[in-house]
């Protein structure tokens, strides 16, 4: 047992020596370059080479080195006194830390958060998260964060929906992701897909609150989709017959619609043959 402990202690000692040697080498290089260019000193760790190179020279301690650099990065980018601290932001997180340990999730998440909220570079954050998704397709949180960035920062709802769909393919995904996925389609102008997703959430939800929220969306989206179908049917009938239908049932008789939908309360939609307008006699729940 003492021999094993001694061996482990020896490996830890080697790891620390490797890390210290690397950091000292980078510090010397940083001072040389800063002096040669006669410019203000840049933090030495910003001169780190690619993580692919560091992985080779770290002698198998790439995970430990990634930990050290990640902890340093949090302290460095949290120092608001450094005016140009974001100049090497992508290099540190994308080229160095996540190359050292591609399965280390925290640098992807925290690096993307700094890029998005602090540096105001959402596209850089998405590039880092894309890399994390490619290296860790089984971790839903990375695609979720990318989707939320598209939703919250870029207002790009179709792109957000695509990321949330990626997250849904990962194991153990949180149920909130499906609700966000359904909502993104509605915001992107695709009520049919949104209705289908909310209906599935309603059918499968065990929680009564979630079921209630899903029903509210299903109710309003059904009205919206039904009115779109009926309005489109009236337009097609007018093009076919040169007049508006006298009754909505004429849309079925003409083969334009397979059936006339009823509203969520199982009532017929109102139809005004004079101007061809179809309306809902109830009220939308989410618009109240």
Secondary structure per residue as TSV (DSSP state, phi and psi in degrees):
chain	resnum	aa	ss	phi	psi
A	1	X	-	360.0	-41.9
A	2	X	H	-63.3	-36.8
A	3	X	H	-63.9	-43.8
A	4	X	H	-62.7	-47.0
A	5	X	H	-60.8	-39.1
A	6	X	H	-63.8	-39.0
A	7	X	H	-65.7	-42.7
A	8	X	H	-63.8	-42.3
A	9	X	H	-62.7	-38.8
A	10	X	H	-62.5	-40.3
A	11	X	H	-66.8	-39.0
A	12	X	H	-63.9	-40.6
A	13	X	H	-62.5	-42.2
A	14	X	H	-61.1	-42.9
A	15	X	H	-61.3	-44.6
A	16	X	H	-64.9	-38.2
A	17	X	H	-63.8	-40.9
A	18	X	H	-62.1	-46.8
A	19	X	H	-61.6	-47.5
A	20	X	H	-61.0	-43.6
A	21	X	H	-61.4	-42.4
A	22	X	H	-62.9	-45.6
A	23	X	H	-67.0	-37.3
A	24	X	H	-65.2	-41.4
A	25	X	H	-62.0	-42.4
A	26	X	H	-66.7	-39.8
A	27	X	H	-61.4	-43.7
A	28	X	H	-62.9	-45.0
A	29	X	H	-61.0	-40.9
A	30	X	H	-62.5	-41.8
A	31	X	H	-67.4	-38.9
A	32	X	H	-62.8	-47.4
A	33	X	H	-68.0	-39.5
A	34	X	H	-64.1	-40.0
A	35	X	H	-69.0	-38.9
A	36	X	H	-65.4	-35.2
A	37	X	T	-90.1	-2.9
A	38	X	T	52.1	46.0
A	39	X	-	-120.4	165.2
A	40	X	-	-59.2	145.2
A	41	X	-	-62.2	136.1
A	42	X	-	-103.3	147.7
A	43	X	-	-55.8	131.3
A	44	X	G	-54.9	-36.9
A	45	X	G	-66.4	-17.0
A	46	X	G	-70.8	-13.3
A	47	X	G	-90.2	7.8
A	48	X	-	-58.4	138.8
A	49	X	-	-74.2	179.5
A	50	X	-	-55.9	146.6
A	51	X	H	-62.1	-27.1
A	52	X	H	-62.8	-40.3
A	53	X	H	-70.0	-44.7
A	54	X	H	-61.8	-33.9
A	55	X	H	-62.5	-35.5
A	56	X	H	-71.0	-47.6
A	57	X	H	-81.4	-8.4
A	58	X	T	-81.5	-1.7
A	59	X	T	58.7	40.1
A	60	X	T	89.6	-1.7
A	61	X	-	-103.3	34.6
A	62	X	H	-64.2	-35.0
A	63	X	H	-63.7	-43.2
A	64	X	H	-64.3	-43.1
A	65	X	H	-64.5	-38.9
A	66	X	H	-61.6	-40.6
A	67	X	H	-60.3	-47.3
A	68	X	H	-61.7	-46.3
A	69	X	H	-68.8	-35.9
A	70	X	H	-63.7	-45.9
A	71	X	H	-64.1	-39.4
A	72	X	H	-62.5	-41.3
A	73	X	H	-63.2	-37.8
A	74	X	H	-61.8	-43.8
A	75	X	H	-66.6	-42.6
A	76	X	H	-66.0	-48.6
A	77	X	H	-78.0	-9.2
A	78	X	T	-88.6	-1.8
A	79	X	-	-91.4	98.3
A	80	X	T	-73.3	-6.1
A	81	X	T	-76.6	-15.0
A	82	X	-	-90.3	105.0
A	83	X	T	-65.9	-37.0
A	84	X	T	-106.2	30.7
A	85	X	T	-67.2	-15.3
A	86	X	T	-91.2	-0.1
A	87	X	T	-61.7	-34.6
A	88	X	T	-110.9	21.4
A	89	X	H	-59.9	-50.2
A	90	X	H	-66.8	-36.0
A	91	X	I	-60.0	-48.4
A	92	X	I	-63.6	-48.1
A	93	X	I	-84.6	-39.5
A	94	X	I	-85.6	-49.6
A	95	X	I	-83.1	-29.6
A	96	X	I	-103.6	-71.5
A	97	X	I	-64.7	-48.9
A	98	X	H	-75.1	-14.6
A	99	X	H	-79.7	-32.5
A	100	X	H	-64.5	-44.3
A	101	X	-	-139.5	87.5
A	102	X	T	-63.0	-19.6
A	103	X	T	-95.2	2.9
A	104	X	-	-83.2	107.0
A	105	X	H	-74.0	-36.8
A	106	X	H	-55.9	-43.3
A	107	X	H	-62.3	-34.0
A	108	X	H	-64.7	-47.3
A	109	X	H	-70.4	-48.3
A	110	X	H	-71.7	-40.9
A	111	X	H	-59.3	-44.2
A	112	X	H	-65.0	-37.6
A	113	X	H	-64.0	-42.9
A	114	X	I	-64.2	-43.6
A	115	X	I	-62.6	-39.5
A	116	X	I	-78.8	-60.9
A	117	X	I	-82.1	-32.6
A	118	X	I	-93.6	-53.5
A	119	X	S	-84.5	-10.5
A	120	X	-	58.4	47.5
A	121	X	-	-127.0	71.9
A	122	X	H	-62.3	-33.3
A	123	X	H	-67.7	-35.8
A	124	X	H	-64.4	-40.7
A	125	X	H	-60.4	-41.1
A	126	X	H	-68.0	-35.9
A	127	X	H	-62.2	-41.9
A	128	X	H	-66.6	-42.5
A	129	X	H	-67.8	-35.7
A	130	X	H	-59.4	-41.6
A	131	X	H	-63.0	-43.7
A	132	X	H	-62.6	-39.6
A	133	X	H	-63.9	-43.5
A	134	X	H	-62.8	-37.6
A	135	X	H	-85.1	-19.9
A	136	X	-	-137.3	63.2
A	137	X	T	-64.5	-14.7
A	138	X	T	-88.2	1.1
A	139	X	-	-108.9	102.0
A	140	X	H	-64.6	-25.8
A	141	X	H	-62.8	-30.7
A	142	X	H	-68.4	-48.1
A	143	X	H	-67.0	-34.2
A	144	X	H	-61.6	-46.4
A	145	X	H	-63.7	-37.9
A	146	X	H	-64.5	-43.1
A	147	X	H	-62.9	-39.9
A	148	X	H	-68.0	-34.6
A	149	X	H	-63.3	-43.7
A	150	X	I	-64.3	-38.5
A	151	X	I	-72.6	-51.0
A	152	X	I	-82.2	-37.6
A	153	X	I	-97.7	-43.9
A	154	X	I	-96.5	-15.4
A	155	X	-	55.1	33.1
A	156	X	-	-101.6	89.6
A	157	X	H	-73.9	-33.0
A	158	X	H	-66.6	-42.0
A	159	X	H	-66.3	-39.5
A	160	X	H	-61.6	-43.4
A	161	X	H	-60.4	-39.2
A	162	X	H	-63.5	-40.6
A	163	X	H	-68.4	-42.3
A	164	X	H	-63.8	-33.4
A	165	X	H	-64.9	-39.1
A	166	X	H	-59.9	-44.9
A	167	X	H	-61.2	-36.2
A	168	X	H	-66.4	-21.4
A	169	X	T	-81.5	-11.3
A	170	X	S	-85.2	152.7
A	171	X	T	-70.6	152.4
A	172	X	T	59.5	30.7
A	173	X	-	-68.0	143.6
A	174	X	-	-69.3	140.6
A	175	X	T	-59.1	-25.3
A	176	X	H	-63.3	-24.0
A	177	X	H	-64.1	-40.7
A	178	X	H	-65.0	-35.7
A	179	X	H	-67.8	-39.9
A	180	X	H	-66.1	-39.3
A	181	X	H	-60.2	-45.8
A	182	X	H	-63.0	-41.8
A	183	X	H	-67.3	-35.5
A	184	X	H	-63.2	-38.2
A	185	X	H	-64.9	-37.9
A	186	X	H	-64.5	-44.5
A	187	X	H	-66.9	-29.3
A	188	X	T	-83.3	1.0
A	189	X	T	86.4	26.7
A	190	X	-	-121.9	73.6
A	191	X	H	-65.8	-25.4
A	192	X	H	-67.9	-47.5
A	193	X	H	-63.9	-40.9
A	194	X	H	-61.5	-43.4
A	195	X	H	-60.5	-44.7
A	196	X	H	-60.4	-43.0
A	197	X	H	-69.0	-44.2
A	198	X	H	-65.2	-35.6
A	199	X	H	-64.2	-39.1
A	200	X	H	-67.1	-40.2
A	201	X	H	-61.0	-43.5
A	202	X	H	-61.2	-43.4
A	203	X	H	-69.6	-28.5
A	204	X	H	-106.2	-10.5
A	205	X	-	-70.2	134.6
A	206	X	-	-93.9	-27.2
A	207	X	S	-80.3	129.3
A	208	X	H	-66.6	-34.2
A	209	X	H	-65.6	-46.2
A	210	X	H	-61.4	-40.9
A	211	X	H	-61.3	-41.2
A	212	X	H	-65.2	-44.8
A	213	X	H	-61.5	-43.5
A	214	X	H	-62.9	-41.6
A	215	X	H	-62.8	-39.5
A	216	X	H	-58.3	-43.1
A	217	X	H	-68.2	-43.2
A	218	X	H	-59.8	-43.8
A	219	X	H	-56.6	-55.1
A	220	X	H	-69.1	-37.3
A	221	X	H	-70.3	-34.9
A	222	X	H	-62.4	-43.6
A	223	X	H	-59.3	-45.8
A	224	X	H	-62.8	-46.3
A	225	X	H	-67.3	-41.9
A	226	X	H	-60.5	-44.6
A	227	X	H	-65.5	-37.5
A	228	X	H	-61.4	-43.4
A	229	X	H	-66.5	-42.3
A	230	X	H	-70.0	-41.9
A	231	X	H	-61.4	-43.4
A	232	X	H	-63.8	-38.6
A	233	X	H	-63.6	-40.2
A	234	X	H	-63.6	-42.9
A	235	X	H	-62.5	-44.1
A	236	X	H	-66.9	-38.1
A	237	X	H	-64.4	-43.2
A	238	X	H	-60.9	-40.9
A	239	X	H	-65.9	-31.8
A	240	X	H	-80.2	-42.2
A	241	X	H	-108.5	-9.4
A	242	X	S	78.8	12.8
A	243	X	S	-154.7	164.7
A	244	X	-	-77.2	149.2
A	245	X	-	-64.0	143.4
A	246	X	S	-73.2	-26.4
A	247	X	S	-148.2	148.9
A	248	X	T	-62.3	-23.9
A	249	X	H	-65.5	-20.8
A	250	X	H	-63.6	-24.2
A	251	X	H	-66.2	-34.6
A	252	X	H	-73.9	-43.4
A	253	X	H	-62.2	-32.5
A	254	X	T	-82.9	-3.5
A	255	X	T	79.0	15.5
A	256	X	S	-81.5	-39.9
A	257	X	-	-124.9	144.5
A	258	X	S	-71.3	-29.6
A	259	X	S	-161.5	159.8
A	260	X	-	-91.0	118.5
A	261	X	-	-70.3	149.4
A	262	X	-	-97.8	155.5
A	263	X	-	-73.6	173.3
A	264	X	T	-58.8	-20.4
A	265	X	T	-93.9	13.0
A	266	X	S	64.7	33.6
A	267	X	-	-112.6	160.2
A	268	X	-	-75.6	147.8
A	269	X	-	-74.8	148.6
A	270	X	E	-75.0	140.4
A	271	X	E	-133.9	131.5
A	272	X	E	-110.2	100.8
A	273	X	T	-62.9	-24.1
A	274	X	T	-61.3	-45.2
A	275	X	T	-114.2	1.5
A	276	X	T	72.4	22.7
A	277	X	E	-90.2	137.6
A	278	X	E	-114.5	131.5
A	279	X	E	-135.0	163.2
A	280	X	-	-102.8	131.7
A	281	X	S	-83.6	-12.1
A	282	X	S	-95.6	-161.9
A	283	X	-	-123.7	146.5
A	284	X	-	-75.7	132.7
A	285	X	S	-68.8	-48.4
A	286	X	T	-74.1	-12.8
A	287	X	T	-92.4	-1.5
A	288	X	-	-73.3	360.0
